[in-house]
Every structure is written in structure tokens, then in C-alpha cells.
Amino acid sequence: MAFIDAEASGGVAAGRPNLPLAKRLRGIEVEGEGDKVRLNLFEGTTSAGVALSLLQPPESTDLDAATRVRALAGCVSHLADTPELVLAFEPLGAYAAQLLAEGEGEARQGLLLVDTGTLDALKGRKAAPLRKALGLAKAALPDQLKRYDLCLALTHLPLGTLEKDERPEWIVPMPDAIDAVSCNPSTSAALAFRFDAFDQRGRDLSQGEMRRRLELDIAADATPLVLLPTVLGDAPALKVEDVERVAEVCLADSSQLIIEWDGEGEALGRLIERLKEAHPGRVAGAVVAPGAERLALVAGADILLLAGESEARRLQALLALRFGTVPVVARAGGIDGRLLDLDECALSGYAVLADASAPEALREALKRALYMLHRAEQPSALRQRLMLLEVGFEPLARLVEVLFAETNRD
């Protein structure tokens, strides 16, 4: 299997699609525009037993797009005349796959997987200059890659949202995933106290430490702690009036609220200060950088309220589950099918789902989440179920393995 990633990255183990990889094996030189281009090769095996190769240019390599595509395609050909499986998770990698498909020789015996974001980029007007430089026709997947035995597109989107000409029969749902190894509450250095699904004492201690640090009242265990990120990935920042209405929901309940923000919006900063002054010990503002500080916030909250429809929102929902935090999230935007709606007694399900991503729908979902937590007879049993849901890359690896087996069964 060849995974093509056209973007240089120092954190290979955390690169798309973030499947586990072994250390760098060697560099490979392929022909570029007049000069040889050196790319790094990484190899490893997924937890589902699928052998994987990753090709990346070094971070110091400054290549134009066309040269990078040709180098990536040449590197795949250098490894094998016919790769058994090619994964292209971003546009330049997909162009390299197209070059491979249109090369001389017999038809490719294998399976090509691309994501639907790549499809949009391949067909967009901005892609025309690169297509022309590479001598490629306008993409119309899967027809333009018909030399592969089978082309499938992976998507996070509900299939009903796709246009008819995108051939939904060629598209399969793609499970979201996070790096469950590094995001592990039993080993994470981001936490003041570590814990796991079967011994959650450290979680209560971590929550108490976070309340103390943010000057929130050290409340009883039955007091829900809500975390509201106002800036998340590429989603638009939450409006100040929407933040205020979420605060009203929390303050009408017995819960506490942490408003996570970037420290830049003056209007939001004034709102946070006003809420803290009017409700001491119940509202806090937190300016944190991505990474350890953010993990500690998610791990200490009881509810994570996620607005918008960005990929970051979906991944944050899985991160919350990993640490036993209930995500409140809209069904829209390709939310993972594994995230079944929690019932009011918290006996089944994994998230509280809003019927839409509109602010009023999310506020109603937050009310349901707070009601559910107050009704839950065994909150630790709920957290245990959340933490035991498989959110790593094993489902994606198994999906690839099954699709590949189906393609090659003859």
C-alpha cells in the first residue's frame, strides 16, 4: 500500500491519515525538473495488519506543485511497478495517483481511495493550471482513474448531501479518528492526575485542580462543569451573543462554565469579566494553546459544547469521549455514525446530539445534557462507556483492509 502525502511534515506519526508508522527507513531520489528530488520513505504496519508506506518530501524541500506531484508519482513507481493500493488524502497526492494511472503499462490492479475534499479540489477552477502543467485532463472521479480496478471516495459527509454527478455508489463513509495512543488519560503528561475507564479517581482530582486554578468554586461531584470553546479549528468563532446565551443556560442550572477563547476579542473579554463579576465562582475564562493545556481542559470538563460543522469539531468530540467527557454536538456536518444519542438516564449512547448546528438547537441539546447528568445514577458508569468506545485509527485501517480484500478477491 502506498500512501501519498505531498506536504512535508516533521511529525510523521501524526500525519494524515495518522496511521501508526515505523521510523524513517531511507531517502529515495527521483527525477524532478532538471534535478533529482530526495523524498523520505517511512514504512510500518497498522494495528489491523495492513502494511503501509508513506512518502513525504523533507521539510526543507521547496518544490513547486508540479515537481512535487511528479516526484511523488516517480517514488511510487520506484517502489513497485503496480502498487497494490494507493491512498491519496489531499489534492497533490491524488494528482500523483492520476499520473500513475495514466502511465504506460497494464491497468492498475488495486484500489484508490480519496477523500471528498480532494474531489472538490481536483474539479475546482483553481486546479486548472496544475492540471495543465501535468498534462492531465479535468478530473471526473472515478472515470478519469478508470485504470484502477476500483476507485472509492471516503467521506465524512452524509451521502444525501453529495451531488448526483459524484456517483454516491462509489462513496463509502469514512470513520473519524484521533491518535488514541498519545491522547491517553492513563499516560498523558498533560494531566495533573492520570486515570482510566476503570479507575477514575484521578479524573475527579484533575477536575478539582482545574477548578482551583480557574478560581471556580470547589463544588460537589454532582455539579456539572461545561467547557465552551469559542474558536475551534477552521470554524467561525462563536458570536458574543451566542456565548452569552449558553452562559444563561448554565447559570439557570447548577452548573459551572469555562469559556475558552483566544484572548483577542475585546467584546468577548468584556462579557467574560462581566459574567465572572456577576457570578463569582461559577464562570471562568481560559486562554490556552493547543496541546497539553487544552487536553487538561477537556479531561476536566463534564460536558464539551461544540458549535459549527468543521472537521476539528468532529475530532474534538472523539477527544472528549477518550477522556470521559460528554460531547454536545450537531448531527449535521458528517458527525460519526458511532456517536449514538444519549438517553435521558445515560444508560445508552455516547453524545448529546442537536438536530441542527444552529445556536438555539445546541442550547436545547445542552439543556438535555445537563438534565441527563443530574438524572444519571452512576456517572462513573457513563464515563466508562464513553472512554471504552474505539476512537483510534483501527476502524479506518480495518475499512481499508476490507475494501482491499473485496477488490482483490478474484
Secondary structure as the mmCIF struct_conf table of DSSP 4:
data_model
#
loop_
_struct_conf.conf_type_id
_struct_conf.id
_struct_conf.beg_label_comp_id
_struct_conf.beg_label_asym_id
_struct_conf.beg_label_seq_id
_struct_conf.end_label_comp_id
_struct_conf.end_label_asym_id
_struct_conf.end_label_seq_id
STRN STRN1 ALA A 2 ILE A 4
BEND BEND1 GLU A 7 GLU A 7
BEND BEND2 GLY A 10 GLY A 10
HELX_RH_3T_P HELX_RH_3T_P1 VAL A 12 ALA A 14
BEND BEND3 GLY A 15 GLY A 15
TURN_TY1_P TURN_TY1_P1 ARG A 16 PRO A 17
STRN STRN2 ARG A 24 GLU A 31
BEND BEND4 GLU A 33 ASP A 35
STRN STRN3 LYS A 36 THR A 45
TURN_TY1_P TURN_TY1_P2 SER A 47 ALA A 48
BEND BEND5 GLY A 49 GLY A 49
STRN STRN4 ALA A 51 GLN A 56
TURN_TY1_P TURN_TY1_P3 GLU A 59 SER A 60
HELX_RH_AL_P HELX_RH_AL_P1 ALA A 65 LEU A 79
BEND BEND6 ASP A 81 THR A 82
BEND BEND7 GLU A 84 GLU A 84
STRN STRN5 LEU A 85 ALA A 88
BEND BEND8 GLU A 90 GLU A 90
HELX_RH_AL_P HELX_RH_AL_P2 PRO A 91 GLU A 102
BEND BEND9 GLY A 103 GLU A 106
HELX_LH_PP_P HELX_LH_PP_P1 ALA A 107 ALA A 107
STRN STRN6 ARG A 108 ASP A 115
HELX_RH_AL_P HELX_RH_AL_P3 THR A 116 LYS A 123
BEND BEND10 GLY A 124 GLY A 124
HELX_RH_3T_P HELX_RH_3T_P2 ARG A 125 ALA A 127
HELX_RH_AL_P HELX_RH_AL_P4 ALA A 128 LEU A 134
TURN_TY1_P TURN_TY1_P4 GLY A 135 GLY A 135
HELX_LH_PP_P HELX_LH_PP_P2 ALA A 137 ALA A 139
TURN_TY1_P TURN_TY1_P5 LEU A 141 PRO A 142
HELX_RH_3T_P HELX_RH_3T_P3 ASP A 143 LEU A 145
TURN_TY1_P TURN_TY1_P6 LYS A 146 ARG A 147
STRN STRN7 TYR A 148 THR A 155
BEND BEND11 HIS A 156 LEU A 157
HELX_RH_3T_P HELX_RH_3T_P4 LEU A 159 THR A 161
BEND BEND12 LEU A 162 LEU A 162
HELX_RH_3T_P HELX_RH_3T_P5 LYS A 164 GLU A 166
HELX_RH_3T_P HELX_RH_3T_P6 PRO A 168 TRP A 170
STRN STRN8 ILE A 171 PRO A 173
TURN_TY1_P TURN_TY1_P7 ALA A 180 SER A 182
BEND BEND13 CYS A 183 CYS A 183
TURN_TY1_P TURN_TY1_P8 PRO A 185 THR A 187
TURN_TY1_P TURN_TY1_P9 ALA A 189 ALA A 190
BEND BEND14 ALA A 192 PHE A 193
STRN STRN9 ASP A 196 ASP A 196
TURN_TY1_P TURN_TY1_P10 ALA A 197 PHE A 198
STRN STRN10 ASP A 199 ASP A 199
HELX_RH_AL_P HELX_RH_AL_P5 ARG A 201 ARG A 213
TURN_TY1_P TURN_TY1_P11 LEU A 214 GLU A 215
TURN_TY1_P TURN_TY1_P12 ASP A 221 ALA A 222
BEND BEND15 THR A 223 THR A 223
STRN STRN11 LEU A 225 PRO A 229
BEND BEND16 THR A 230 THR A 230
TURN_TY1_P TURN_TY1_P13 GLY A 233 ASP A 234
BEND BEND17 ALA A 235 ALA A 235
HELX_LH_PP_P HELX_LH_PP_P3 PRO A 236 LYS A 239
HELX_RH_AL_P HELX_RH_AL_P6 VAL A 240 ALA A 252
TURN_TY1_P TURN_TY1_P14 ASP A 253 SER A 254
STRN STRN12 GLN A 256 GLU A 260
BEND BEND18 GLY A 263 GLY A 263
HELX_RH_AL_P HELX_RH_AL_P7 GLU A 266 ALA A 278
BEND BEND19 HIS A 279 HIS A 279
TURN_TY1_P TURN_TY1_P15 PRO A 280 ARG A 282
STRN STRN13 VAL A 283 ALA A 286
TURN_TY1_P TURN_TY1_P16 PRO A 290 GLY A 291
HELX_RH_AL_P HELX_RH_AL_P8 ALA A 292 GLY A 300
BEND BEND20 ASP A 302 ASP A 302
STRN STRN14 ILE A 303 LEU A 305
BEND BEND21 GLY A 308 GLY A 308
HELX_RH_AL_P HELX_RH_AL_P9 GLU A 311 ARG A 322
TURN_TY1_P TURN_TY1_P17 PHE A 323 GLY A 324
HELX_LH_PP_P HELX_LH_PP_P4 THR A 325 THR A 325
STRN STRN15 VAL A 326 ALA A 330
BEND BEND22 ARG A 331 ARG A 331
TURN_TY1_P TURN_TY1_P18 ALA A 332 GLY A 334
TURN_TY1_P TURN_TY1_P19 GLY A 337 ARG A 338
HELX_LH_PP_P HELX_LH_PP_P5 LEU A 340 LEU A 340
STRN STRN16 ASP A 341 ASP A 341
HELX_LH_PP_P HELX_LH_PP_P6 LEU A 342 ASP A 343
TURN_TY1_P TURN_TY1_P20 GLU A 344 CYS A 345
BEND BEND23 ALA A 346 SER A 348
BEND BEND24 TYR A 350 TYR A 350
STRN STRN17 ALA A 351 ALA A 351
STRN STRN18 VAL A 352 ALA A 354
BEND BEND25 ASP A 355 ALA A 358
HELX_RH_AL_P HELX_RH_AL_P10 PRO A 359 ARG A 375
BEND BEND26 GLU A 377 GLU A 377
HELX_RH_AL_P HELX_RH_AL_P11 PRO A 379 LEU A 388
BEND BEND27 LEU A 389 LEU A 389
BEND BEND28 GLY A 392 PHE A 393
HELX_RH_AL_P HELX_RH_AL_P12 GLU A 394 THR A 407
TURN_TY1_P TURN_TY1_P21 ASN A 408 ASN A 408
#
